[in-house]
Amino acid sequence: MAFKIHNLKDNDNVVIKGQLGGFTVIEYKEDLSINTLSEAQTNFYMNQANMRKKQLMIELNNSEIMMSAGAMQYMIGNIDITTGIKSVGGLMRNLVSSTVTGTSAIKPHYKGTGTILLETTYKHIWLIDVDNDHIVFEDGMFLASEGTLELGVSARKTISSAVLGNEGMFNLSAKGRGILALEAPIPSEEAVIVELQNDVLKVDGSFALMWSNSLNFTVEKSGKSLMGSAASGEGLVNVYRGTGMVWLAPLMYNSVGRPATS
């Protein structure tokens, strides 16, 4: 490569939070671009709450990645951008996928040799090595992935699972081998990973961020009877049954603002 990037990885204000293949997560210790007292106060409290800007850097070496539309901040090098759509049928599949999952129909493909920097975010960036697996993740989490991964749509097994469980009927999924970057509401070190071997996990709320596509998802009463469910105070719970893994966010607030531990 004929270029060098100065004052990024070698910046005293930058910490490398994670690296996998050509994917690197950088975090800025402080936001130094502050011009007003209100910005200074906001920045102080955000730092106290461990809310710091993060950025995904992707280095390509004659390789290809997919990215969420509009996520790029800048890129350097000999990199071509395409839609990744090779036919009218492919466009129709993407349009259907975007409609049912609420994501963009076009996920740009970047191919070549160079470096791409994505927009900064206060959310947490997870780097996942998908090794001949098929995983499903919550809507809005997809950030980027290697071109070797196949992005698809995973449907709920039953309509009741979506309606009663306060979930959508469809979610994005990644299948095959390659690196997947997700934008998550919690840091990866806070996620609890439950590995099931022909067993059952019941979750009271939308605290599962990612799970194996092999698991059967349903919504069921927490007790064996309506009276038992009422007595437990839980009512309906999301149930993951079979063999696979589930990534839980135990400290994440749910839609009504209460933590999972309450």
C-alpha positions as a printed Julia matrix, in Angstrom:
262×3 Matrix{Float64}:
   0.0     0.0     0.0
   1.2     3.47   -0.88
  -0.46    5.27    2.02
   0.06    5.65    5.76
  -2.42    6.74    8.39
  -0.93    8.93   11.11
  -2.42    9.94   14.47
  -4.97    7.13   14.57
  -3.68    3.91   16.14
  -0.64    5.84   17.39
  -2.8     8.52   19.05
  -2.48    8.71   22.85
  -6.24    9.36   23.01
  -7.04    6.06   21.26
  -7.33    2.57   22.75
  -7.59   -0.61   20.68
 -10.64   -2.39   22.15
 -10.62   -5.42   19.88
  -9.09   -6.89   16.74
 -10.08   -9.85   14.58
  -8.59  -10.38   11.15
  -8.74   -7.06    9.3
 -11.37   -5.66   11.71
 -10.21   -3.33   14.51
 -12.32   -1.55   17.12
 -10.83    1.7    18.36
 -12.13    3.75   21.28
 -11.48    7.42   22.0
 -10.62    8.03   25.67
 -12.08   11.54   25.56
 -13.98   13.71   23.12
 -11.55   16.6    22.68
 -13.8    18.46   20.22
 -15.67   20.42   22.9
 -16.49   24.1    22.52
 -19.18   24.91   25.09
 -19.82   24.41   28.8
 -22.88   22.25   28.14
 -20.83   20.0    25.84
 -18.15   19.75   28.54
 -20.72   18.78   31.18
 -22.29   16.18   28.89
 -18.89   14.74   28.01
 -17.89   14.52   31.69
 -20.96   12.52   32.71
 -20.77   10.31   29.62
 -17.15    9.44   30.49
 -18.19    8.67   34.04
 -20.81    6.26   32.64
 -18.2     4.64   30.38
 -19.89    6.09   27.28
 -17.06    6.79   24.85
 -16.99    7.1    21.09
 -15.92    3.99   19.22
 -15.05    3.38   15.6
 -14.65    0.32   13.43
 -11.65    0.2    11.1
 -11.55   -2.43    8.36
  -8.36   -3.21    6.44
  -8.84   -4.95    3.09
  -6.14   -6.98    1.38
  -7.55   -7.96   -1.99
 -10.71   -8.94   -0.11
 -14.38   -7.98    0.18
 -16.71   -6.86    2.95
 -20.38   -5.89    3.29
 -21.42   -2.86    5.3
 -24.57   -1.25    6.61
 -25.71    1.49    4.22
 -24.44    4.95    5.2
 -22.0     3.6     7.81
 -18.78    4.64    6.02
 -16.91    7.76    7.19
 -13.93    7.59    4.8
 -11.83    5.07    2.92
  -8.3     5.03    1.51
  -6.83    2.87   -1.22
  -7.91    0.98   -4.31
 -11.41   -0.03   -3.22
 -14.44   -0.49   -5.46
 -17.99   -0.1    -4.17
 -20.88   -2.12   -5.57
 -24.43   -2.87   -4.48
 -23.69   -6.58   -4.26
 -26.84   -7.23   -6.29
 -26.21   -9.31   -9.4
 -29.74   -9.76  -10.73
 -33.33   -8.51  -10.55
 -34.1   -11.56   -8.42
 -31.37  -10.55   -5.99
 -32.82   -7.04   -5.76
 -36.29   -8.42   -5.05
 -34.91  -10.68   -2.3
 -33.14   -7.71   -0.74
 -36.29   -5.59   -0.9
 -38.3    -8.32    0.82
 -35.55   -8.72    3.43
 -35.46   -4.97    4.12
 -39.25   -4.84    4.46
 -39.53   -7.65    7.01
 -36.43   -6.78    9.05
 -36.56   -2.98    8.85
 -33.03   -2.74    7.42
 -31.73   -1.15    4.24
 -32.32   -3.11    1.03
 -28.81   -2.21   -0.21
 -25.79   -3.28    1.82
 -22.8    -1.93   -0.12
 -19.93   -4.28   -0.95
 -16.37   -2.9    -0.72
 -13.74   -4.86   -2.61
 -10.02   -4.3    -3.1
  -7.05   -3.22   -0.99
  -7.15   -0.35    1.47
  -8.61    0.89    4.74
 -12.19    1.83    5.62
 -13.25    3.84    8.7
 -16.88    3.7     9.75
 -18.85    6.44   11.5
 -18.22    6.81   15.23
 -20.79    5.46   17.68
 -21.43    5.43   21.41
 -22.72    1.87   21.16
 -20.48   -1.16   21.63
 -18.94   -2.99   18.69
 -18.78   -6.77   18.81
 -16.41   -8.73   16.58
 -17.55  -12.31   16.07
 -15.76  -15.12   14.25
 -18.57  -17.1    12.63
 -17.04  -20.53   12.1
 -19.26  -22.66    9.89
 -22.27  -21.56   11.91
 -25.62  -19.85   11.45
 -26.5   -17.13   13.97
 -29.45  -14.77   14.28
 -29.24  -11.28   15.78
 -31.59   -8.49   16.79
 -32.67   -5.9    14.23
 -30.44   -2.86   13.86
 -27.28   -4.56   15.13
 -25.61   -5.34   11.77
 -22.6    -3.14   11.06
 -20.31   -5.03    8.67
 -19.12   -8.5     7.71
 -16.65  -10.29    5.5
 -17.92  -11.12    2.04
 -17.54  -14.82    2.77
 -20.56  -14.68    5.08
 -24.07  -15.08    3.7
 -26.58  -12.63    5.15
 -30.15  -13.84    5.19
 -33.49  -13.63    6.95
 -34.53  -15.96    9.75
 -38.27  -16.31   10.33
 -39.88  -17.02   13.68
 -41.2   -20.54   13.93
 -44.71  -19.37   14.83
 -46.72  -16.17   14.56
 -47.43  -16.33   18.31
 -43.68  -16.07   18.97
 -43.63  -12.65   17.33
 -46.95  -11.28   18.59
 -46.89  -12.56   22.17
 -43.14  -12.19   22.62
 -43.12   -8.55   21.49
 -40.69   -9.51   18.72
 -40.64   -9.12   14.95
 -41.49  -12.04   12.71
 -38.07  -11.88   11.04
 -34.45  -11.2    11.97
 -31.21  -10.92   10.04
 -28.86  -13.87   10.2
 -25.28  -14.64    9.17
 -24.28  -18.05    7.83
 -20.96  -19.65    6.9
 -17.44  -18.57    7.8
 -16.15  -15.06    8.34
 -15.96  -12.08   10.66
 -19.16  -10.31   11.7
 -19.25   -6.84   13.3
 -22.34   -5.92   15.31
 -23.35   -2.66   17.0
 -24.66   -3.74   20.4
 -26.26   -1.92   23.35
 -23.88   -3.55   25.86
 -20.15   -4.4    25.88
 -19.32   -7.96   24.9
 -17.72   -8.65   28.3
 -21.13   -8.05   29.92
 -22.97  -10.56   27.72
 -23.88  -13.87   29.32
 -23.58  -16.8    26.91
 -25.85  -19.78   27.54
 -24.92  -22.98   25.72
 -27.8   -25.42   25.42
 -27.47  -29.13   24.72
 -30.99  -30.32   23.96
 -32.25  -28.1    26.78
 -34.49  -25.08   27.37
 -33.85  -21.39   28.18
 -36.73  -19.14   29.26
 -36.24  -15.36   29.14
 -38.59  -12.77   30.63
 -38.25   -9.97   28.08
 -36.22   -9.08   25.0
 -32.82   -9.63   26.57
 -31.5   -12.11   23.99
 -29.36  -10.2    21.48
 -28.1   -13.15   19.45
 -28.8   -16.85   19.19
 -28.14  -19.96   17.12
 -30.53  -20.46   14.23
 -30.76  -24.14   15.24
 -32.8   -23.2    18.32
 -36.59  -23.27   18.26
 -38.07  -19.98   19.52
 -41.56  -19.93   21.07
 -43.54  -17.89   23.59
 -45.03  -19.83   26.48
 -46.58  -19.38   29.91
 -43.94  -19.25   32.64
 -45.92  -21.78   34.71
 -47.78  -24.93   33.8
 -51.07  -23.11   34.24
 -52.42  -19.58   33.97
 -52.71  -19.53   37.77
 -49.06  -20.56   38.09
 -47.95  -17.87   35.66
 -49.91  -15.23   37.54
 -48.43  -16.36   40.84
 -44.87  -16.13   39.52
 -45.46  -12.59   38.26
 -43.8   -13.41   34.94
 -46.72  -14.33   32.68
 -45.36  -15.12   29.21
 -41.69  -15.83   28.57
 -39.55  -16.21   25.45
 -38.37  -19.81   25.16
 -35.29  -21.05   23.28
 -35.32  -24.82   22.96
 -32.84  -27.3    21.49
 -29.09  -27.25   20.95
 -27.26  -23.99   20.39
 -26.14  -20.77   22.07
 -27.89  -17.6    23.27
 -26.2   -14.28   24.09
 -28.06  -12.45   26.88
 -27.85   -8.82   28.03
 -28.75   -9.12   31.76
 -28.18   -5.44   32.6
 -29.91   -3.99   29.54
 -33.05   -1.93   30.11
 -36.18   -3.16   28.41
 -38.77   -1.15   26.51
 -40.35    0.24   29.69
 -37.03    1.28   31.18
 -36.57   -1.3    33.92
 -33.42   -3.4    34.2
 -33.57   -7.14   33.7
 -32.72   -7.7    37.34
 -35.87   -6.02   38.68
